């Protein structure tokens, strides 16, 4: 995946998360959970985009 696509996706996700946090009235706890879920999803997506998660799948523990 080209680097420009990664940057564009990160910008779009950031702007959407900012818009949700700013303009949609929610309880602070729900916003925190939403932010954590989005950050974890983006980190996992980036790890898969760079091929880190696929290499972790080849590791075997035990017999």
ZIUR-V228128 format. One record per backbone hydrogen bond with DSSP energy under -0.5 kcal/mol. NH is the residue of the N-H (numbers start at 1). CO is the residue of the C=O. Records with the same first field share a line. If there is no record, write none. Layout:
BEGIN
NH->CO ; CO
END
This chain:
BEGIN
6->2
7->3
8->4
9->5
10->6
11->7
12->8
13->9
14->10
15->11
16->12
17->13
18->14
19->15
20->16
21->17
22->18
23->19
24->20
25->23
26->24
31->27
32->28
33->29
34->30
35->31
36->32
37->33
38->34
39->35
40->36
41->37
42->38
43->39
44->40
45->41
46->42
47->43
48->44
49->45
50->46
51->48
52->47
53->47
55->51
56->52
57->53
58->55
59->56
END
